[in-house]
Amino acid sequence: MILTGGAVALRLTNIAFRVFICGQLGDSGMGLYQLIFSIFSLAVTACTSGVSLAVTRLVAEGNGVRPSVGRCMVLALLISGLAGLVLWCGSGWIAAILLGSPEAARPIRLLVPGLPCMAVCACVKGYFLAVRNTALPAAGELLEQVFTIGAGMLLMSRMTPLDALMLGSTLGEASSCLLLGLCFLCTVRRNPGGRAGKGRVATRKVLHIAAPVLCGNFVRSTLNSTENLLVPRGLKQYGAGAAGSLAQYGIMQGMVMPILLFPASFITPLCSLFIPELAERAASGRQKSIQRMARLAMRLTLLFSFIVTTLLIMFAEPLCNLFFNNTQAGVLLRIMAPIVPLMYLDSIVDGMLKGLDQQVSTLKYNFSDSLLRVLFIAVLLPVFGMKAYVFVLFFSEIFNASLSIHRLLKVTDLTVDVVDWVLLPAVTGALLYYFLSFLTALI
C-alpha cells in the first residue's frame, strides 16, 4: 500500500508536470525532450540495472548487508562514472548527429551529474526492499519528484526550458540520494549485523545476479534508443516533415503512454516486492507457496487490467482533452487500450521471474523483442507511418508477454486457468463497458 500510494502520487504529478512541459515546449519540443531522455536512459540503465536486484536478492537470501550493498555500490559508481564521461564528451556529437539538434548538447551535459546519485539510490533502494521497508524508497522518489518539478519551474526564468528541466532533474536525483543515503547509514549503525548477518559476499555472486540484468537491460535500452531515433525519421520519410514527425512522436510517448501506464502504478509496486518474497521461498524450496503467489498475481492483474482497458476505451478523448487538449492523443489512446492486459501482466511476470533467478531468460526475451521492434520500425514506418508504429507496439507486447508467461508457467509448474484468469476478467470488462455505455446514453 505504501509503494502503491507513492507510485500513484508520482504518476499524477508526472502527468501534471507533462501538461506544463507541453505548454512550454509544444508538441515538437516534447518530442526532442523525449529523445534526449531516450539517450540518457542508456547511461541510467548502465549504472542502475542489476545492482538493485543484486542487493535485494543477496540480502533476502541471507548474505551480509554491508558487503552486499558495498560491493554493488562500488560496481554501480564505477559504471556511472564511465557512462557520465562518455555522455559528457560525446554530447556534441550525440546532439548534432543522432538527435539532429545541436542545441541539445547542453541539456545532455546537465543530466550527467545525476548518474552517481542514481547509482547510490539504486543500491540503497534494493536494500530497503529486501528488508520490506517500503516507506523510505517511496519518500525518496516523492522528494525527487518535488525537487525536479520545483527546481525546473523556478529555473525557467533564468535559462531555456530544456536546460531548466534537465538541471531540475539532476537536483531531484541529488536530493533523493542524500535522503536515502543518510537513512541507510542510520539504519546500518543501529543494526550493524543487518537483517541477514555478516557473511562475506563474493564478487562472482554479485555479477551472477547483476550481469545478466545489466547486459540485457543495456542492450534493450540501446535498441529502444535506436527505436526512438528511428521513429521520427521513419515518420519524416513517410511525409510528416521534421516538425510533424517530432510532434507525432511526442504525442505518442509524451501524452498517450503516460496515461496508458498510469493505472499500472496500482500494481507495479508488486514487481519489486515479488523479488525478495520469491527469492526467500525459492531458497527454502517452498514450491507450493510460489505457485499460490503466482496464481493470485496472474488472476488479480488480469482482472484489474481488463477494467482499465474498458475505462480507457470509454474515456480516451475526454482524458487527453482534459490533460493535454489534444484530440489526436485521445484517438491513439483508444487504439492502444486493448493491449493493456498483456502490458500489465508482462511487468508482473518479469518481476516474478527475477525473484526466481530467471534473469537470463528475461534477458533473451527482452533482447529478441527489442531487436524485432527496431527491424520492424526501420522497414515499416517509412511505408505506413503511425499505423506501423501502433502495429509494432502491439506485436512487441504480445511477443514478449507470451515468452515470459510461458517461462513462468514452466518454472513454477503452473497450469493456465482460462476461466478464472481470462474469461471472468474479460466478462467483467465487457459488462462494465455496457453499463458505462448505458449511463452515458442516459446522461
Secondary structure by P-SEA (a helix, b strand, c coil): caaaaaaaaaaaaaaaaaaaaaaaccaaaaaaaaaaaaaaaaaaaaaccaaaaaaaaaaaacccaaaaaaaaaaaaaaaaaaaaaaaaaaaaaaaccccccccaaaaaaaaccaaaaaaaaaaaaaaaaaaccaaaaaaaaaaaaaaaaaaaaaacccccaaaaaaaaaaaaaaaaaaaaaaaaaaaaaacccccccbbbbbaaaaaaccaaaaaaaaaaaaaaaaaaaaaaaaaaaacccaaaaaaaaaaacccaaaaaaccccccaaaaaaaaaaaaaaaaacaaaaaaaaaaaaaaaaaaaaaaaaaaaaacaaaaaaaccccaaaaaaaaaaccaaaaaaaaaaaaaaaaaacaaaaaaaaaaaaaaaaaaaaacccccccaaaaaaaaaaaaaaaaaaaaaaaaaaaccccccccccaaaaaaaaaaaaaaaaaaaac
